[in-house]
Amino acid sequence: MNSDERRQKILEAAITVLLEKGVAASRMNDFVEASGMSKGGVYHHFDSKEDLLIGVLNSFLENNLDRIHLSIDPKQSAYDQLMAILRNHEELMAELGKYNQLFLDFFSQAPYLPHFRKLMRQHYEMFHGALSELVKLGVKQREFRKNTHSDAIASGLLGLFDGMGIARLIVPEKITFPGYAIDCATAMIEGIRQH
C-alpha cells in the first residue's frame, strides 16, 4: 500500500469512527484502532485530531466539489441558474444525507478547533458568495425584486439546508431530505421573483 492509499484508509476509518462515536467523543486511539495501522503510521499522516478532521472534510470536498457547479454565467438567467443548482445537487445531497450527523457535529465542534473552523468558514463563504452573486445578478436582470437583500437570501438558503439537517436528526419521520429543503428553497426563490 502506498502513502496515498494509507492516508485514504485512515480517512475512511475515521469517518466510520466519527459516525459511531461523534466528533467530541472520538479520540486518536479510536482512529488508530479502526484503521488497523500503527499509531506512528496514523501520526505520520495526521498530527492531531483536528488535523484528521480537516483531512476528512477536505476529502468530502475533493470528492464532491467537481459535482458542485457554482460558476455564474452573467449572460444566462440568474433564476434558471439558481434552480439548476437545486435540481443538479439533489442527488448529491441525498447521497451525503447519510453523513448528516457528522456534518452537524462538524458545525458544533468548529468553535473549539480554530484551523478546522477556518476551513469550514472558507467553504461557507465560497457557497454564500456564489449564491449572493446569483441573486445580485437576478436583481440586475430584473428577474428578482430590486429591494432583495442578496446576502440575506444566500444566508437563508444555506441556513434552510442546515436547519432541515437538524430537524431530520430530531424527527426523521417528518423530514424528507433533500426534498423538503429543495421545496422550501424553491419557495424562497419564487418569493423574490418579479412577476
C-alpha positions, -999 to +999 in steps of 0.1 A: +000+000+000+015+034-010+013+065+012-019+079-005-037+046-001-027+045+036-039+081+041-072+072+024-076+041+046-071+063+077-097+088+065-123+060+058-117+045+092-120+080+108-154+086+091-166+052+105-155+061+140-169+097+137-203+083+126-203+058+155-190+080+183-194+116+172-166+142+169-164+151+206-161+115+219-137+103+193-100+100+202-069+095+181-066+060+195-100+052+181-089+062+147-056+042+150-075+011+161-102+014+133-075+019+106-056-012+116-024+008+113+002+016+139+000+048+159+031+061+142+016+053+108-015+074+116+005+102+131+028+103+101-003+115+081-022+134+107-006+153+136-037+156+157-074+150+158-080+185+144-057+177+115-075+144+109-109+162+109-095+187+084-085+157+063-119+142+065-136+175+055-111+180+026-117+145+014-155+151+013-150+184-006-124+170-030-146+140-038-177+162-044-166+197-054-164+188-090-200+178-088-209+212-074-211+237-102-213+272-087-200+291-117-221+321-127-228+330-163-239+367-165-255+361-199-279+334-185-309+338-163-300+340-127-333+324-117-326+295-141-291+291-127-303+291-091-330+265-099-304+244-117-281+244-086-310+230-066-320+204-092-284+194-100-275+189-064-305+169-053-288+136-060-255+147-043-275+160-012-293+127-010-260+108-011-244+130+015-275+128+037-261+097+054-234+119+068-258+144+082-249+137+118-212+141+110-217+174+093-237+188+122-210+175+146-185+195+125-206+226+130-209+221+167-172+213+173-158+240+149-157+267+177-132+246+196-109+238+166-096+271+151-079+256+120-109+234+113-133+264+118-112+284+093-116+257+066-153+255+072-156+292+071-137+294+037-162+269+022-192+286+037-180+319+023-175+303-012-210+289-013-226+320+002-207+343-022-218+324-052-254+324-041-253+361-032-238+369-066-265+350-084-292+369-065-275+402-073-274+391-110-311+383-108-318+418-094-297+434-122-316+413-148-349+423-132-358+388-125-358+394-088-373+423-068-350+453-067-351+456-029-339+420-025-310+416+000-287+392-017-267+383+014-299+376+034-312+353+007-279+334+004-278+330+042-314+319+042-308+293+015-278+278+033-295+280+067-325+262+053-305+232+044-286+232+077-319+236+096-335+207+077-305+186+086-311+194+123-348+186+121-340+154+103-320+142+133-348+151+157-379+139+138-366+119+108-401+105+101-413+140+094-385+152+071-380+141+036-344+151+027-334+167+005-369+171-010-383+194+017-352+216+017-354+219-021-391+227-019-385+254+007-356+269-012-377+270-043-404+288-024-378+313-012-365+319-047-401+322-061-408+348-033-382+372-046-392+369-083-405+398-103-439+389-117 
